[in-house]
Amino acid sequence: MTDMDGKTKGNVAMFISKTFSGLNENALRYLLPVWMSAYSGVVMRLVFGSAFFWITGIFTRKHASVITVRQRLMLFMLGAVCVFGYMFCLLKGLTYTTPISSSIFISMQPVWVFIICVCFLHDKVTLSKIGGILLGLAGALIIILTQHASDVAADPVKGNMYCLASSVLYAVYLVLEKLLLKKIDTITVSKWTFAGGAFSALVMLCFTGWDAPVLSQGLFSTPMLALLFVLLFPTSISYLLLAVGLRNLTATVVALYGYLILVVAAVVSYILGQDHFSWWQILSMAMIVGSVYFVEIAEMDKGK
């Protein structure tokens, strides 16, 4: 496979993956907190995802990487901390804020990826990147300070802070998974990280209790169809496609596809009435788009 074929495959995979992720924001907002609590939602996503990848691993074991006990432990801990933390903060945030606000913070992932790479992988610092980071942080601050409680957001400040934490944790996950995928196959990485995430979620459930009225609904009811979509596509298939993207594209470019989550979530939110139009939101979106543009231009210049 040529580099161009690989990049095309990676971009197609990320387009599909992040379209699912955008719709995931709207589906989760519909389900939370009426049809399930954030805690129960995290357990269902991670347990289902873990089962999905371990069953898939049975059929792909001929191509599986041989990994050491230390590598298994690393993958397990990555899932227990980053995958669990990312999903928990996302669902908890969406309980209080809107899909658009949540997506704005997700679209900042390239900024966090850059900061992590500078601090731990010694990437070069440029004025363009610094300017992009400051612009993105200003855009996020606008959302945090201007969004108020309403019929579509019970406690947006709390929700937005959870979403901010979710975005940072996902960026850490992207950088570390990118490194691990250089030596370990996609399914092996996914099944061990999801196993770690499921372990953390089940431990958490011992303290929080179970609350998921959605499971008492009919198979073809709207709540159940929304849950099945979340479990099958954003939770499982999307992560397979994410690994394809990480194998063929840089972590920063993969993070850039957070834009697509924002676009999909915004369009669907306005159609479904899950958010109200706000010029502050538009300004914040524009600033964060500009932020990631400056960071990506710097990345492109580095690659020349």
C-alpha positions in Angstrom: 0.0 0.0 0.0 1.4 3.4 -1.0 1.5 6.4 1.4 -1.3 8.0 -0.6 -3.5 4.9 -0.3 -2.8 4.8 3.4 -3.7 8.4 3.9 -6.9 8.0 1.9 -7.8 4.9 4.0 -7.1 6.8 7.2 -9.1 9.9 6.2 -12.1 7.8 5.1 -12.0 5.9 8.4 -11.8 9.1 10.4 -14.7 10.7 8.5 -17.0 7.8 9.2 -15.8 7.4 12.8 -16.3 11.1 13.7 -19.7 11.3 12.0 -20.7 8.5 14.3 -19.1 10.4 17.2 -21.1 13.6 16.3 -24.4 11.7 16.3 -23.3 10.0 19.6 -23.4 13.4 21.3 -27.0 13.9 20.3 -28.0 10.3 21.2 -26.4 10.5 24.6 -28.0 13.9 25.4 -31.4 12.3 24.5 -30.7 9.4 26.9 -29.2 11.4 29.8 -30.3 11.6 32.5 -33.9 10.4 31.9 -33.3 7.0 30.4 -30.0 6.2 32.1 -27.5 7.8 34.5 -24.0 8.8 33.4 -22.6 6.0 35.6 -24.8 3.3 34.1 -24.2 4.6 30.6 -20.4 4.3 31.1 -20.7 0.8 32.3 -22.9 -0.3 29.4 -20.6 1.3 26.8 -17.4 -0.1 28.2 -18.7 -3.6 29.0 -20.3 -3.9 25.6 -17.2 -2.5 23.9 -14.9 -4.9 25.8 -17.1 -7.9 24.8 -17.2 -6.7 21.2 -13.4 -6.5 20.9 -12.7 -9.7 22.7 -15.1 -11.6 20.5 -13.6 -10.0 17.5 -10.2 -11.0 18.7 -11.3 -14.7 18.5 -11.6 -14.4 14.7 -8.5 -12.3 14.2 -6.1 -14.1 16.6 -4.0 -15.4 13.6 -3.0 -11.8 13.0 -2.7 -10.8 16.6 0.6 -9.4 18.0 2.4 -11.4 20.6 2.6 -9.0 23.6 4.3 -9.2 27.0 2.7 -9.1 30.4 4.1 -5.6 30.8 2.5 -4.5 27.5 -0.9 -6.0 28.6 -0.6 -4.1 31.9 0.2 -0.8 30.0 -2.9 -1.3 27.8 -5.1 -2.2 30.7 -4.0 0.8 32.7 -4.5 3.1 29.6 -8.1 1.9 29.4 -8.7 2.0 33.2 -7.6 5.6 33.4 -8.0 7.3 30.0 -10.8 5.4 28.2 -12.9 5.2 31.4 -12.1 8.8 32.4 -12.9 10.1 28.9 -16.2 8.3 28.7 -17.2 9.1 32.2 -16.5 12.8 31.9 -18.2 13.0 28.5 -21.4 11.4 29.8 -21.4 13.3 33.1 -20.8 16.6 31.1 -23.7 15.8 28.7 -26.0 15.4 31.7 -25.6 19.1 32.4 -24.7 20.8 29.1 -25.6 20.6 25.4 -24.1 18.5 22.6 -22.8 21.6 20.9 -20.9 22.8 23.9 -19.5 19.3 24.5 -18.4 19.1 20.9 -16.6 22.5 21.1 -14.4 21.1 23.8 -13.8 17.9 21.8 -12.7 19.9 18.8 -9.9 21.3 21.0 -8.2 17.9 21.1 -5.4 18.9 18.6 -4.4 21.7 21.0 -4.1 19.2 23.9 -2.3 16.7 21.7 0.3 19.4 20.8 0.8 20.4 24.5 1.3 16.7 25.4 3.8 16.2 22.6 5.7 19.3 23.6 5.9 18.4 27.2 6.6 14.7 26.9 7.8 14.0 23.3 9.8 17.2 22.9 8.0 18.6 19.9 9.2 22.0 18.7 7.4 25.1 20.0 6.6 27.8 17.5 4.8 31.1 17.7 2.1 29.7 15.4 1.4 26.9 17.9 1.5 29.1 20.9 -0.9 31.6 19.2 -3.2 28.7 18.3 -3.3 27.4 21.9 -4.1 30.8 23.4 -6.8 31.4 20.8 -8.4 28.0 21.6 -8.2 28.5 25.3 -9.9 31.9 24.9 -12.7 30.2 22.8 -13.3 27.6 25.5 -13.3 30.3 28.2 -16.1 32.2 26.3 -18.3 29.1 26.4 -17.6 28.5 30.1 -18.4 32.1 31.1 -21.4 32.9 28.8 -23.5 29.7 28.8 -26.2 29.8 31.5 -28.7 27.3 32.8 -31.8 26.9 30.6 -34.3 24.4 29.4 -31.6 22.6 27.4 -28.7 22.8 29.9 -29.3 22.3 33.6 -25.8 23.3 34.8 -23.7 24.3 31.8 -20.6 25.4 33.8 -20.3 22.0 35.6 -21.1 20.2 32.3 -18.5 22.2 30.4 -15.8 21.5 32.9 -16.5 17.8 32.7 -16.4 18.0 28.9 -13.1 19.9 29.1 -11.6 17.1 31.2 -13.0 14.6 28.8 -11.2 16.3 25.9 -7.9 16.3 27.7 -8.1 12.7 28.6 -9.0 11.7 25.1 -6.0 13.6 23.8 -3.7 11.7 26.2 -5.4 8.5 24.9 -4.7 9.4 21.3 -1.0 10.1 21.8 -0.4 6.9 23.8 -2.4 4.7 21.5 -0.5 6.1 18.5 2.7 5.0 20.2 1.4 1.5 21.1 0.0 0.9 17.6 3.5 1.0 16.2 4.1 -2.5 17.8 0.7 -3.9 18.6 -2.3 -4.7 16.3 -5.6 -2.8 16.5 -7.8 -5.5 18.1 -5.2 -6.4 20.8 -4.9 -2.7 21.7 -8.7 -2.2 21.8 -9.6 -5.3 23.7 -7.1 -4.7 26.5 -7.9 -0.9 26.8 -11.6 -1.6 26.9 -11.1 -4.3 29.4 -9.3 -1.8 31.6 -12.1 0.7 31.1 -14.8 -1.8 31.9 -12.9 -2.8 35.1 -12.9 0.8 36.3 -16.5 1.3 35.4 -17.7 -1.9 37.3 -15.7 -0.8 40.3 -17.4 2.6 40.2 -20.8 1.0 39.9 -20.3 -0.6 43.3 -20.4 2.8 44.8 -22.9 4.6 42.5 -25.6 2.0 41.9 -27.5 1.1 38.7 -30.0 3.4 37.0 -31.0 2.5 33.4 -34.8 2.6 32.8 -33.9 2.4 29.0 -33.4 -1.3 29.4 -37.1 -1.8 30.4 -38.2 -0.3 27.0 -39.1 -2.3 23.9 -36.4 -3.3 21.4 -37.8 -0.9 18.8 -38.6 2.0 21.1 -36.8 5.3 20.5 -34.7 5.1 23.8 -33.6 1.5 23.0 -32.7 2.3 19.4 -30.7 5.3 20.6 -28.8 3.1 23.1 -28.2 0.4 20.5 -26.8 3.1 18.1 -24.5 4.3 20.9 -23.2 0.8 21.7 -22.7 -0.5 18.2 -21.4 2.5 16.3 -19.6 5.2 18.4 -18.5 2.7 21.1 -17.4 -0.2 19.0 -17.1 0.4 15.2 -15.8 4.0 15.7 -12.9 2.8 17.8 -11.9 0.2 15.1 -11.9 3.1 12.5 -10.0 5.3 14.9 -7.2 2.8 15.1 -7.1 2.7 11.2 -6.8 6.5 11.3 -4.0 6.5 13.8 -2.0 3.9 11.8 -2.1 6.1 8.7 -2.3 9.7 9.9 -0.6 11.7 12.6 -2.2 12.0 16.0 -2.8 15.8 15.4 -4.6 15.2 12.1 -6.7 12.5 13.7 -7.6 15.0 16.5 -8.5 17.5 13.8 -11.5 15.4 12.9 -13.1 16.6 16.1 -14.3 19.4 13.8 -16.7 16.9 12.1 -18.1 16.0 15.5 -18.8 19.7 16.1 -20.5 20.2 12.7 -22.7 17.0 13.0 -23.7 17.7 16.6 -24.5 21.3 15.9 -26.7 20.6 12.9 -28.6 17.8 14.6 -28.9 19.7 17.9 -30.6 22.7 16.2 -32.9 20.4 14.2 -33.9 18.4 17.4 -34.1 21.5 19.6 -31.3 20.2 21.9 -29.7 23.6 21.9 -30.5 27.3 21.1 -28.6 29.4 18.6 -26.1 31.7 20.3 -23.6 34.2 18.8 -21.3 33.4 21.7 -21.2 29.8 20.5 -20.5 30.8 16.9 -17.6 33.1 18.1 -16.2 30.3 20.3 -16.4 27.8 17.3 -14.6 30.3 15.1 -11.9 30.9 17.6 -11.3 27.1 18.2 -11.3 26.4 14.4 -8.7 29.2 14.0 -6.8 27.7 17.0 -6.5 24.3 15.4 -5.7 25.8 12.0 -2.6 27.5 13.4 -1.5 24.4 15.2 -2.0 22.3 12.1 -0.2 24.7 9.9 2.8 24.5 12.2 2.5 20.7 12.1 2.6 20.8 8.3 5.6 23.1 8.3 7.4 20.7 10.6 6.8 17.8 8.2 8.3 19.7 5.2 
